[in-house]
């Protein structure tokens, strides 16, 4: 017998029907339907955002703000693994502009960083803003050069 979409059934016990509320006092979820008496949550549309404390000054605003975070000044680099650079011809000069043209990166951001993942098999002259030690070792082992812009 072939399986058809209209004959597929879920495994027994895998689908549980929802709890039907408001069906009399005998079911345990009658009358107030599990919402309790009065108050914001008993009403339809009773909603408040996370951290809201009923008009009281929320905890995250009551606590003192101290310290300094350097995260705002962090530099974000477009990262390229050396294995991706095998797409270029041997002996070619690779710049961030050529990486964008080839579709390897979309934007330069704060600079281009060449990472050591993958294996480089061609001699390439690469100009980038940063290189990892492993990437520099692989580029020079292949006979190329790694130039910091």
MINUMI-770660 format. One record per residue (C-alpha): z, x, y negated; residue in three letters. Coordinates in steps of 0.001 Angstrom, whole numbers. Each point is the difference from the previous one (the first is absolute). Last residue first. Example, Ala and Ser with C-alpha at 12.3 -4.5 7.8 and 13.67 -1.06 7.14 Angstrom:
! MINUMI-770660
<pt up="7140" east="13670" north="1060" resn="SER"/>
<pt up="660" east="-1370" north="3440" resn="ALA"/>
//
This chain:
! MINUMI-770660
<pt up="5321" east="47466" north="-47508" resn="UNK"/>
<pt up="1368" east="1817" north="3050" resn="UNK"/>
<pt up="-2757" east="1776" north="1980" resn="UNK"/>
<pt up="-38" east="-13" north="3803" resn="UNK"/>
<pt up="-2687" east="2270" north="1445" resn="UNK"/>
<pt up="-2120" east="-125" north="3137" resn="UNK"/>
<pt up="-266" east="2254" north="3066" resn="UNK"/>
<pt up="1189" east="-2567" north="2581" resn="UNK"/>
<pt up="3366" east="1799" north="151" resn="UNK"/>
<pt up="200" east="-274" north="-3817" resn="UNK"/>
<pt up="-346" east="-3779" north="111" resn="UNK"/>
<pt up="2434" east="-326" north="2916" resn="UNK"/>
<pt up="2687" east="2148" north="-1661" resn="UNK"/>
<pt up="-347" east="-1861" north="-3311" resn="UNK"/>
<pt up="377" east="-3340" north="1802" resn="UNK"/>
<pt up="3100" east="1180" north="1869" resn="UNK"/>
<pt up="1634" east="1260" north="-3197" resn="UNK"/>
<pt up="-652" east="-3323" north="-1735" resn="UNK"/>
<pt up="-2505" east="-22" north="-2841" resn="UNK"/>
<pt up="245" east="-1375" north="-3532" resn="UNK"/>
<pt up="-2254" east="-779" north="-2995" resn="UNK"/>
<pt up="-3285" east="423" north="1871" resn="UNK"/>
<pt up="-3019" east="2310" north="164" resn="UNK"/>
<pt up="-1371" east="631" north="3494" resn="UNK"/>
<pt up="-2518" east="2652" north="1015" resn="UNK"/>
<pt up="-1043" east="-936" north="3541" resn="UNK"/>
<pt up="-732" east="1961" north="3195" resn="UNK"/>
<pt up="-198" east="-2577" north="2761" resn="UNK"/>
<pt up="2149" east="-949" north="3018" resn="UNK"/>
<pt up="3058" east="-1506" north="-1695" resn="UNK"/>
<pt up="2454" east="-1651" north="2376" resn="UNK"/>
<pt up="2182" east="-3028" north="-661" resn="UNK"/>
<pt up="3151" east="-253" north="-2103" resn="UNK"/>
<pt up="626" east="2818" north="-2500" resn="UNK"/>
<pt up="100" east="-2031" north="-3236" resn="UNK"/>
<pt up="-2147" east="547" north="-3112" resn="UNK"/>
<pt up="1594" east="-1508" north="-3093" resn="UNK"/>
<pt up="-2147" east="-1537" north="-2736" resn="UNK"/>
<pt up="1442" east="-697" north="-3444" resn="UNK"/>
<pt up="2062" east="-2440" north="-2049" resn="UNK"/>
<pt up="-2193" east="-2963" north="1133" resn="UNK"/>
<pt up="-3362" east="1491" north="1205" resn="UNK"/>
<pt up="-1312" east="-3426" north="943" resn="UNK"/>
<pt up="-1868" east="-1480" north="2982" resn="UNK"/>
<pt up="193" east="2862" north="2465" resn="UNK"/>
<pt up="-2288" east="921" north="2911" resn="UNK"/>
<pt up="-2867" east="-2068" north="-1419" resn="UNK"/>
<pt up="-2436" east="2972" north="-118" resn="UNK"/>
<pt up="-386" east="-464" north="-3773" resn="UNK"/>
<pt up="3807" east="-27" north="-420" resn="UNK"/>
<pt up="369" east="3213" north="2023" resn="UNK"/>
<pt up="-2808" east="1593" north="-2050" resn="UNK"/>
<pt up="1906" east="-792" north="-3229" resn="UNK"/>
<pt up="3209" east="1523" north="1436" resn="UNK"/>
<pt up="-1909" east="3260" north="578" resn="UNK"/>
<pt up="-1564" east="1457" north="3159" resn="UNK"/>
<pt up="-2315" east="3023" north="-209" resn="UNK"/>
<pt up="-2432" east="146" north="2920" resn="UNK"/>
<pt up="-145" east="2896" north="2475" resn="UNK"/>
<pt up="-298" east="-2208" north="3086" resn="UNK"/>
<pt up="-1232" east="-3519" north="-733" resn="UNK"/>
<pt up="2605" east="-2707" north="-650" resn="UNK"/>
<pt up="1172" east="-2538" north="2606" resn="UNK"/>
<pt up="2401" east="2639" north="1424" resn="UNK"/>
<pt up="2221" east="-729" north="-3023" resn="UNK"/>
<pt up="1739" east="-2898" north="1764" resn="UNK"/>
<pt up="1816" east="2410" north="2345" resn="UNK"/>
<pt up="1523" east="1735" north="-3027" resn="UNK"/>
<pt up="2073" east="-3117" north="-702" resn="UNK"/>
<pt up="-324" east="-1497" north="-3479" resn="UNK"/>
<pt up="2882" east="-1315" north="-2117" resn="UNK"/>
<pt up="-509" east="-1594" north="-3427" resn="UNK"/>
<pt up="3139" east="1125" north="-1793" resn="UNK"/>
<pt up="2722" east="-2062" north="-1629" resn="UNK"/>
<pt up="2280" east="1874" north="-2396" resn="UNK"/>
<pt up="3572" east="-1215" north="-405" resn="UNK"/>
<pt up="1087" east="-654" north="-3600" resn="UNK"/>
<pt up="1311" east="-3521" north="499" resn="UNK"/>
<pt up="1832" east="1095" north="3162" resn="UNK"/>
<pt up="2213" east="2441" north="-1943" resn="UNK"/>
<pt up="2917" east="-2385" north="128" resn="UNK"/>
<pt up="2951" east="294" north="-2329" resn="UNK"/>
<pt up="3565" east="-1103" north="291" resn="UNK"/>
<pt up="1951" east="-3060" north="-934" resn="UNK"/>
<pt up="-508" east="-3742" north="-308" resn="UNK"/>
<pt up="3340" east="-1765" north="69" resn="UNK"/>
<pt up="282" east="-3050" north="2264" resn="UNK"/>
<pt up="6" east="-3452" north="-1586" resn="UNK"/>
<pt up="-3814" east="-383" north="29" resn="UNK"/>
<pt up="-339" east="544" north="3765" resn="UNK"/>
<pt up="2999" east="-2258" north="552" resn="UNK"/>
<pt up="-1582" east="-2966" north="-1750" resn="UNK"/>
<pt up="1526" east="-1360" north="-3237" resn="UNK"/>
<pt up="1096" east="-3513" north="970" resn="UNK"/>
<pt up="-2764" east="-2587" north="-396" resn="UNK"/>
<pt up="165" east="-1224" north="3579" resn="UNK"/>
<pt up="52" east="3453" north="1554" resn="UNK"/>
<pt up="-3695" east="873" north="207" resn="UNK"/>
<pt up="-536" east="3228" north="1980" resn="UNK"/>
<pt up="-3078" east="-1301" north="1826" resn="UNK"/>
<pt up="-1598" east="-2884" north="-1908" resn="UNK"/>
<pt up="1262" east="-3530" north="68" resn="UNK"/>
<pt up="-1171" east="-3128" north="1783" resn="UNK"/>
<pt up="1078" east="-3584" north="461" resn="UNK"/>
<pt up="-3420" east="-1690" north="-15" resn="UNK"/>
<pt up="1343" east="-2913" north="2005" resn="UNK"/>
<pt up="3717" east="-319" north="-517" resn="UNK"/>
<pt up="2730" east="1140" north="2368" resn="UNK"/>
<pt up="-475" east="3617" north="-1031" resn="UNK"/>
<pt up="941" east="-620" north="-3630" resn="UNK"/>
<pt up="3216" east="-1834" north="670" resn="UNK"/>
<pt up="918" east="-3257" north="1699" resn="UNK"/>
<pt up="1258" east="-371" north="3581" resn="UNK"/>
<pt up="-1173" east="2171" north="2902" resn="UNK"/>
<pt up="-3616" east="941" north="719" resn="UNK"/>
<pt up="74" east="-485" north="3778" resn="UNK"/>
<pt up="-1978" east="-3246" north="-118" resn="UNK"/>
<pt up="2404" east="-1735" north="-2430" resn="UNK"/>
<pt up="-63" east="-3215" north="2080" resn="UNK"/>
<pt up="-1008" east="1271" north="3446" resn="UNK"/>
<pt up="13" east="3539" north="1371" resn="UNK"/>
<pt up="2624" east="-444" north="2713" resn="UNK"/>
<pt up="-2277" east="-2199" north="2122" resn="UNK"/>
<pt up="2376" east="-2946" north="236" resn="UNK"/>
<pt up="243" east="-510" north="-3760" resn="UNK"/>
<pt up="-3555" east="-1282" north="-363" resn="UNK"/>
<pt up="-3495" east="1492" north="-44" resn="UNK"/>
<pt up="168" east="2054" north="-3229" resn="UNK"/>
<pt up="-1150" east="3281" north="1511" resn="UNK"/>
<pt up="-2585" east="706" north="2667" resn="UNK"/>
<pt up="539" east="3609" north="1149" resn="UNK"/>
<pt up="-3389" east="1606" north="649" resn="UNK"/>
<pt up="-1654" east="5" north="3412" resn="UNK"/>
<pt up="236" east="3188" north="2037" resn="UNK"/>
<pt up="-3092" east="1842" north="1161" resn="UNK"/>
<pt up="379" east="2774" north="2560" resn="UNK"/>
<pt up="1786" east="-2163" north="2576" resn="UNK"/>
<pt up="-3072" east="-409" north="2204" resn="UNK"/>
<pt up="-2712" east="2510" north="-928" resn="UNK"/>
<pt up="-2542" east="-1229" north="-2537" resn="UNK"/>
<pt up="-2955" east="-2079" north="1126" resn="UNK"/>
<pt up="-3693" east="842" north="-226" resn="UNK"/>
<pt up="-2314" east="-2802" north="1208" resn="UNK"/>
<pt up="-1708" east="-822" north="-3323" resn="UNK"/>
<pt up="-845" east="3663" north="-616" resn="UNK"/>
<pt up="-1752" east="293" north="3352" resn="UNK"/>
<pt up="859" east="2092" north="3023" resn="UNK"/>
<pt up="-2458" east="-127" north="2835" resn="UNK"/>
<pt up="921" east="-1353" north="3435" resn="UNK"/>
//
